[in-house]
């Protein structure tokens, strides 16, 4: 455990950030899961709506530093490609 005053403060800040990041990470994973479930069910409209909710949240998580910006872009790109393929097939 930290002994110095500054190290104690840093430990408190890290714990706050960890909990905040955990909440953001859980939320974006659930949003991605919603898109994937809609894709599996074959519902193009539902998949598109889920993607419209997920994409901005992923970008926001990247801008806050919770995930890397390339990771967010990769998720958005792959999901968009899958949604577009489903729309063309339908």
C-alpha positions as CSV (number, residue, x, y, z in Angstrom):
1,X,0.0,0.0,0.0
2,X,1.1,3.5,-0.7
3,X,2.7,5.5,2.2
4,X,3.2,9.0,0.8
5,X,0.4,11.5,0.7
6,X,0.8,11.9,-3.1
7,X,0.8,8.2,-3.6
8,X,-2.3,7.8,-1.5
9,X,-4.1,10.4,-3.6
10,X,-2.9,8.7,-6.8
11,X,-4.3,5.4,-5.6
12,X,-7.7,7.0,-4.9
13,X,-7.7,8.6,-8.4
14,X,-6.7,5.3,-10.0
15,X,-9.6,3.5,-8.3
16,X,-12.1,6.1,-9.4
17,X,-10.8,5.9,-13.0
18,X,-10.8,2.1,-12.9
19,X,-14.5,2.0,-11.9
20,X,-15.4,4.6,-14.5
21,X,-13.5,2.8,-17.2
22,X,-15.1,-0.5,-16.2
23,X,-18.6,1.0,-16.6
24,X,-17.7,2.4,-20.0
25,X,-16.2,-0.9,-21.1
26,X,-19.2,-2.9,-20.0
27,X,-21.5,-0.5,-21.8
28,X,-19.7,-0.6,-25.2
29,X,-19.4,-4.4,-25.0
30,X,-23.1,-4.7,-24.5
31,X,-23.8,-2.3,-27.4
32,X,-21.6,-4.4,-29.6
33,X,-23.3,-7.5,-28.5
34,X,-26.7,-6.0,-29.4
35,X,-25.5,-5.3,-32.9
36,X,-24.2,-8.9,-33.3
37,X,-27.4,-10.4,-31.9
38,X,-29.4,-8.4,-34.4
39,X,-27.1,-9.5,-37.2
40,X,-27.5,-13.2,-36.2
41,X,-31.3,-12.8,-36.1
42,X,-31.2,-11.4,-39.6
43,X,-33.1,-8.2,-38.7
44,X,-31.3,-5.5,-40.8
45,X,-33.3,-2.6,-39.4
46,X,-32.7,-3.6,-35.8
47,X,-29.0,-4.1,-36.6
48,X,-28.7,-0.7,-38.1
49,X,-30.4,1.0,-35.1
50,X,-28.1,-0.9,-32.7
51,X,-25.1,0.2,-34.8
52,X,-26.2,3.8,-34.7
53,X,-26.2,3.6,-30.9
54,X,-23.0,1.8,-30.6
55,X,-20.7,3.8,-33.0
56,X,-20.9,7.1,-31.2
57,X,-20.4,5.4,-27.8
58,X,-17.3,3.6,-29.1
59,X,-15.9,6.8,-30.4
60,X,-16.5,8.5,-27.1
61,X,-14.8,5.7,-25.2
62,X,-11.8,6.1,-27.5
63,X,-11.7,9.8,-27.0
64,X,-11.7,9.3,-23.2
65,X,-8.8,6.9,-23.5
66,X,-10.8,3.9,-22.2
67,X,-10.0,2.0,-25.5
68,X,-7.5,2.8,-28.3
69,X,-8.9,4.8,-31.1
70,X,-7.9,2.2,-33.7
71,X,-9.8,-0.5,-31.7
72,X,-12.9,1.7,-31.8
73,X,-12.5,2.3,-35.5
74,X,-11.9,-1.4,-36.2
75,X,-15.1,-2.4,-34.3
76,X,-17.2,0.3,-36.1
77,X,-15.8,-0.7,-39.5
78,X,-16.4,-4.4,-39.1
79,X,-19.8,-4.0,-37.7
80,X,-20.8,-1.5,-40.4
81,X,-19.5,-3.9,-43.1
82,X,-21.6,-6.7,-41.6
83,X,-24.8,-4.6,-41.4
84,X,-24.4,-3.4,-44.9
85,X,-24.0,-6.9,-46.2
86,X,-27.1,-7.9,-44.3
87,X,-29.1,-5.0,-45.8
88,X,-27.9,-6.0,-49.3
89,X,-28.9,-9.6,-48.8
90,X,-32.4,-8.7,-47.5
